[in-house]
Every structure is written in structure tokens, then in C-alpha cells.
Amino acid sequence: MPCAPYAPWRPAPRLCWLTVGAVLLYGALAAFANRAHGDGPMLRSALVQGLSCGVTTFGLSTLIDRGIAGLLRRRWPRRRSGAFAALAAVALGAGLHVATNLWAATPELVATVAWPVVALAVYCPLYAAGALKRLP
């Protein structure tokens, strides 16, 4: 049974749950990675990384869905459009994580950003594969 298309103002429930999970999980990991620097930097890094992961999970999932649909309309092959959308999403997400944490002066930058970037590298291709299956 194909999924019903969702309007931008009404996202799919699975995407909302993925976003909430990303905010909580990666915010907690950032707090753990920065715990040695005191409460202020720990909480700031947890908030920044949690919000960054929420934005990337929601935004990049939407970007993958719309990117694949747009490339398929331009007659790109299915696999190539999925791979391109996933690769673009990984690059944008990794850049956003690093940039926001640099801006927030996160003390343990590598430890804070490493897990979310690895997760992006796994999540985006899997999400793109699922998006290709959902499209007609």
C-alpha cells in the first residue's frame, strides 16, 4: 500500500518521530561528550546539537523526498536520483553540524559531531531507498 503524499505543513508521522528521536538522542550524546567542561558548555552543546540534528533529520528527509521526485521528473534514472539526493543530504547535514557547533564554540567538536555525521551517512541512503520504494 503506497503512502499518501503529505503536504509541507503536514509531515508524515514517521518523520516527526524520527525528528524527535534525533533531537533527544544526539542532544544527550553532545551533553555526555562535553560534560567535563561544566554545566554551561555542556547544556549549550546539547541544545545546539539537538536542534541541529532535528533540523537535519526533518529538513534533509524532506529534501531527499522532493529531490528524488524532481530528478525523476527530469528523467534521471531511479538509482542515480536516489544516490544523488542522499549524497547531497549527507554533505549538507555534515556541514550544518560542523558549522553550528563551531558557531556555538562547542568544546569537544569532534566528539560532538562524529556520531551524528556517521548516522547521516547511514540514514540518508536508507531513507532515499525507502523514498524510491514509496514513489510510483
MARKOLPA-904661 format. One record per residue (C-alpha): x, y, z. Coordinates in steps of 0.25 Angstrom, whole numbers, plus 5000, padded with zeros to 4 digits. Last residue first. Layout:
N
+------+------+------+
!    X !    Y !    Z !
+------+------+------+
!    X !    Y !    Z !
...
+------+------+------+
// end
This chain:
136
+------+------+------+
!    X !    Y !    Z !
+------+------+------+
! 5021 ! 5021 ! 4968 !
! 5029 ! 5027 ! 4979 !
! 5029 ! 5019 ! 4993 !
! 5040 ! 5010 ! 4988 !
! 5049 ! 5021 ! 4984 !
! 5047 ! 5028 ! 4997 !
! 5051 ! 5016 ! 5005 !
! 5064 ! 5015 ! 4997 !
! 5066 ! 5030 ! 5000 !
! 5064 ! 5028 ! 5015 !
! 5074 ! 5017 ! 5015 !
! 5084 ! 5025 ! 5007 !
! 5081 ! 5037 ! 5017 !
! 5082 ! 5029 ! 5030 !
! 5095 ! 5023 ! 5028 !
! 5104 ! 5035 ! 5025 !
! 5095 ! 5043 ! 5034 !
! 5098 ! 5034 ! 5046 !
! 5113 ! 5035 ! 5043 !
! 5111 ! 5050 ! 5043 !
! 5102 ! 5050 ! 5056 !
! 5113 ! 5041 ! 5063 !
! 5125 ! 5050 ! 5060 !
! 5119 ! 5063 ! 5063 !
! 5120 ! 5064 ! 5078 !
! 5133 ! 5056 ! 5079 !
! 5140 ! 5065 ! 5068 !
! 5135 ! 5078 ! 5074 !
! 5138 ! 5076 ! 5089 !
! 5138 ! 5090 ! 5094 !
! 5126 ! 5094 ! 5086 !
! 5128 ! 5109 ! 5082 !
! 5114 ! 5111 ! 5077 !
! 5118 ! 5116 ! 5064 !
! 5127 ! 5104 ! 5062 !
! 5116 ! 5095 ! 5067 !
! 5106 ! 5101 ! 5056 !
! 5116 ! 5100 ! 5045 !
! 5120 ! 5085 ! 5048 !
! 5106 ! 5081 ! 5049 !
! 5102 ! 5089 ! 5036 !
! 5113 ! 5084 ! 5028 !
! 5110 ! 5069 ! 5032 !
! 5096 ! 5071 ! 5028 !
! 5098 ! 5078 ! 5015 !
! 5108 ! 5067 ! 5011 !
! 5099 ! 5056 ! 5015 !
! 5087 ! 5062 ! 5008 !
! 5095 ! 5064 ! 4995 !
! 5100 ! 5049 ! 4995 !
! 5085 ! 5044 ! 4998 !
! 5079 ! 5052 ! 4987 !
! 5090 ! 5048 ! 4977 !
! 5089 ! 5033 ! 4981 !
! 5073 ! 5034 ! 4980 !
! 5074 ! 5041 ! 4966 !
! 5084 ! 5031 ! 4961 !
! 5076 ! 5019 ! 4966 !
! 5063 ! 5024 ! 4959 !
! 5070 ! 5028 ! 4946 !
! 5068 ! 5043 ! 4943 !
! 5056 ! 5047 ! 4935 !
! 5055 ! 5061 ! 4939 !
! 5042 ! 5057 ! 4947 !
! 5051 ! 5047 ! 4953 !
! 5060 ! 5057 ! 4958 !
! 5049 ! 5066 ! 4964 !
! 5043 ! 5054 ! 4971 !
! 5057 ! 5050 ! 4977 !
! 5060 ! 5064 ! 4981 !
! 5046 ! 5065 ! 4988 !
! 5047 ! 5053 ! 4996 !
! 5062 ! 5055 ! 4999 !
! 5060 ! 5069 ! 5003 !
! 5048 ! 5066 ! 5012 !
! 5057 ! 5056 ! 5019 !
! 5068 ! 5066 ! 5019 !
! 5059 ! 5076 ! 5026 !
! 5053 ! 5067 ! 5037 !
! 5066 ! 5060 ! 5041 !
! 5075 ! 5072 ! 5038 !
! 5067 ! 5081 ! 5046 !
! 5065 ! 5072 ! 5058 !
! 5080 ! 5068 ! 5058 !
! 5084 ! 5083 ! 5058 !
! 5074 ! 5085 ! 5070 !
! 5080 ! 5074 ! 5078 !
! 5094 ! 5079 ! 5074 !
! 5091 ! 5093 ! 5079 !
! 5084 ! 5089 ! 5091 !
! 5094 ! 5079 ! 5096 !
! 5105 ! 5088 ! 5093 !
! 5099 ! 5099 ! 5101 !
! 5096 ! 5089 ! 5112 !
! 5110 ! 5084 ! 5113 !
! 5116 ! 5098 ! 5111 !
! 5108 ! 5103 ! 5123 !
! 5109 ! 5091 ! 5132 !
! 5124 ! 5090 ! 5132 !
! 5135 ! 5086 ! 5122 !
! 5136 ! 5071 ! 5126 !
! 5121 ! 5068 ! 5122 !
! 5124 ! 5072 ! 5107 !
! 5123 ! 5058 ! 5101 !
! 5111 ! 5054 ! 5110 !
! 5104 ! 5067 ! 5107 !
! 5106 ! 5064 ! 5092 !
! 5101 ! 5050 ! 5093 !
! 5089 ! 5055 ! 5100 !
! 5086 ! 5065 ! 5089 !
! 5088 ! 5054 ! 5079 !
! 5078 ! 5044 ! 5085 !
! 5067 ! 5055 ! 5089 !
! 5067 ! 5063 ! 5076 !
! 5069 ! 5050 ! 5067 !
! 5057 ! 5043 ! 5074 !
! 5048 ! 5055 ! 5072 !
! 5052 ! 5056 ! 5057 !
! 5050 ! 5041 ! 5055 !
! 5036 ! 5042 ! 5062 !
! 5032 ! 5054 ! 5053 !
! 5037 ! 5047 ! 5040 !
! 5029 ! 5034 ! 5044 !
! 5016 ! 5043 ! 5045 !
! 5018 ! 5048 ! 5031 !
! 5018 ! 5063 ! 5030 !
! 5006 ! 5073 ! 5030 !
! 5010 ! 5087 ! 5026 !
! 5019 ! 5082 ! 5015 !
! 5007 ! 5074 ! 5009 !
! 5007 ! 5059 ! 5011 !
! 5006 ! 5049 ! 5000 !
! 4999 ! 5036 ! 5004 !
! 5008 ! 5024 ! 5006 !
! 5007 ! 5013 ! 4996 !
! 5000 ! 5000 ! 5000 !
+------+------+------+
// end
